[in-house]
Amino acid sequence: MQWETVIGLEIHVQLSTQTKIFSGSSTQFGAEPNTQANEVDLALPGILPVVNEQAVAKAVAFGLAIDAEIGKKSFFERKNYFYPDLPKGYQTTQLEAPVVGPGHVEITLDNGETKSIRIHHAHLEEDAGKSLHEDFHGMTGIDLNRAGTPLIEVVTEPDMRSAEEAVAFAKKLHSIVTAIGIGDGDMSQGSMRFDVNISVRPKGQEEYGTRTETKNLNSFKFMEEAIEMEVERQIDLIEDGGKVRQETRLYNGDKKTARAMRSKEEANDYRYFPCPDLLPIILDDDYIEAIRATLPELPDAKEKRFMADYGLPQYDASVLAASAAMADYFEQTVKVCGDAKLAANWCMGELSKFLNQQELDISACPIPPENFGQLLARIKDDTISGKIAKQVFQAMAEGEGSADEIIEAKGLKQVTDTGAIEAMVDEIIAANQAQFEELKGGKDKLMGFFVGQVMKISKGQANPGQVNQILKKKISE
Amino acid sequence: MENKTLKQLSAGLASGEFSSTELTRHYLDKIKQHDGTYNAYITVTEEQALAAAKQADEQIAAGNAGDLTGLPIAYKDLFCTQGVRTSCGSKILDNFVSPYESTATDNLNKAGMVMLGKTNLDEFAMGSSTESSYYGATRNPWDTDAVPGGSSGGSAVAVAADLAPVSLGTDTGGSIRQPAAFCGITGLKPTYGRVSRWGMVAYGSSLDQAGPMAQNAEDAAMIMNALAGFDAKDSTSMDKPVDNYLADLNKPIKGLKIGLPKEFFGDSLDDGIRAAVMDAVKQLEAQGAIVKEISLPRTELAIPAYYIIAPAEASTNLSRFDGVRYGYRCEDPQDLADMYIRSRSEGFGAEVKRRILVGTYALSAGYYDAYYRKAQQLRRMIKQDFQAALADVDVIAGPTTPSPAWKIGAKNQDPVAMYLEDIYTLSVNLAGLPGISVPCGMKDGLPVGLQIIGDYFSEAKLLNIGHQFQQATDWHTRKPTVGGNS
């Protein structure tokens, strides 16, 4: 049977505010346990929440970025359940009237197809603390530093049909969040966490199958693996005559295993009701327009502009536009080297490879874009070849100076002196008389061999175009 | 220093007749001597009180004292007070020493007031008799076999028995006005949002409001001047200028339009109270007020609406008492569920458990629409009834309670009978309006209270009416025989 996968996502995005959503505590990551928890975060008797306006502004910015309806009157509700890292015994969140209503996000797949994913809504809420199970000898420690960190939870419609679409969506959402600066998007610190709802149905069937929810995926790779594993599990289960149970699952990315956490039948009754300690958030058009005015260029618009202004292919444009920091780096590089396609190739190639290897973000790149542009300019004006440029790039990355300084210091300037190149060509011909006769006789495949040999004795510094020309001249002599 | 009003004591401090230290010592001695009979206090903060009094004396000597500098006060044990146990009358908070100060008490401390201690209350302010406290029942000084009302019973008794010249209470459904009526003192519940709730342990968050419990309206006005005001830490507090509550006290009430809701004078009203309240109304008429009958048709519905909304809010407000971070934790918990269940089962008393269960039920899936949402609709209608009535009259007057103080133990086995006693006070909290109770007579040796309800932020007018009434009557000056009459 042909199966169709149906995927919907819920994404928790930590908002990068200085202080928590309802208290003045810092939201800095990595502090000693409970040093960033004041009386509000500890839920002492008598404390009251006050909404952080920055959190609201960031949620509105997100809504505008996904072309959503903004809730002019939204309010907070209490979601009641007991858990040791939930200090008040309820989470302050939004249900009936969220701040961000329906919107949509466009994704581009590897085959160039585009698709619109509908956003059901996004709501503001507070994060919980953390339970620490190690080092307490059979007991559990509670760290409330994270309790009260502002989040938006983004809920999509079940519009995705494969792991590839889900990952493309997740990456797009990540690029929007970082482009508009509402979150740092650092997934290793839990700044963005994905819950994936997955079901399968026979192709052509309208009705959805029973879905499971895999919680708290914090990398694109784990997300892809978890989806593929869960889809296969569900299909195998059904094909063997079984039934999918509605349940919450956990995926372990290190061990590549997944397990059921709890079944939905034991689900809590959360007893949502409007939080009496907080007034509704009323937003007027002036406020919303003022936030719209602060929005930077969004990834989609940037992609279109890169295609139009720089003549880049869509693939290049979308890769570069996905990260606002990378896009800025690219544009500064172009300014110096004057060749957009060359800059795009190098940003996506050598530069990205290097950053990945070093596990560095582009914002922490040791090579300033001006130097990177200078390097590319030297390729363009034939001072060095692409191959030598890679060598210069490594030296720049190691902090040996600017491109020009390194080329000069290491004597890497390309040899363009015809006489010098001719002498090297003659040397190679003399050493390989037999092959040269074959080349002359029409065995064109040997051309590469001769160019390669010349480049080798020139230590890569001969201009390959000139080598070619001179060799051709020698053949026809 | 014996049986003096706050204003008289303020004058005594200013003239140097006695020092704050002497005054504070006087009250501490009286508490030691008599509170065994009444159980008004849970905690007496002698050391802090004497230190604060010393500081006040220095301020007075330096000539930068305000009206309230050096005057003692008692706080209901539901206000968080830094470094002092804040128990809420519950075993679950018996070991809780607050690391921070509530805004209400902070305002009064900053005005130079001297905290004598923390007063008894129904556990988590849930009750009308101050019998449900973990620290035992408080007794009414007019009849020590009778309840003082509640939940601010300790604060009411402290003032009535002159174990404090003034006190602070909180009112969610009548918890200032009803014990004030039962104990023969003056109690004001301000407009919701006039006094900050920061640091007040929450019962029904949309209803709770702090206010003064005093010997008369003038003393209450002195407290309100320091107590009221916007607080950025409370999102529901109102950013609105505060009146000078002393300024209008002597304004004549000639031409004041008073509405008497016929629903407040039905069959359930005690005849002695009816007579006392009607005498008081005649007195106000004699002073120039114009009286007319009005209707608040949804008065009876306030009881079911209140007993859904307040428990619903309470059920989640009290979730934080889980044994994890502070407060009572059961011995040797076997696992997480065991810790939650036993800590809460052992830590909360019966009435608190009852209200948590009622509130949890009312918010549950499938019942929310039938209970919580309906109750909110009723609340809006009750508010509209008041607004319609107040478009026609300046204030609304009637009895504070349907009957005088009952005997200890008489109603605490029948919660519904006790809930019905709140009929005249609950609707005022549901509407968020201010209300005052002033003594207006006696029934079989027990005080009777007249309640006056005003429009939003009309506290100055209510205090003015109370003061004018007290200029013409002496009910507020009558004192019980302290030392016990049982």
Interface residues (C-beta under 8 A of the other chain):
Chain A: E39 L42 A43 L44 P45 G46 I47 L48 P49 V50 V51 R78 N80 F82 P84 P87 K88 G89 Y90 I142 D269 R271 Y272 F273 P276 D277 L278 L279
Chain B: F79 C80 T86 C88 L93 F96 S98 P99 Y100 S102 R197 W198 G199 M200 V201 A202 G204 S205 S206 A232 K233 D234 S235 T236 A312 E313 S315 T316 S319 R320 F321 D322 V324 R325 Y326 L336 Y340 T360 L363 S364 A365 Y368 Y372
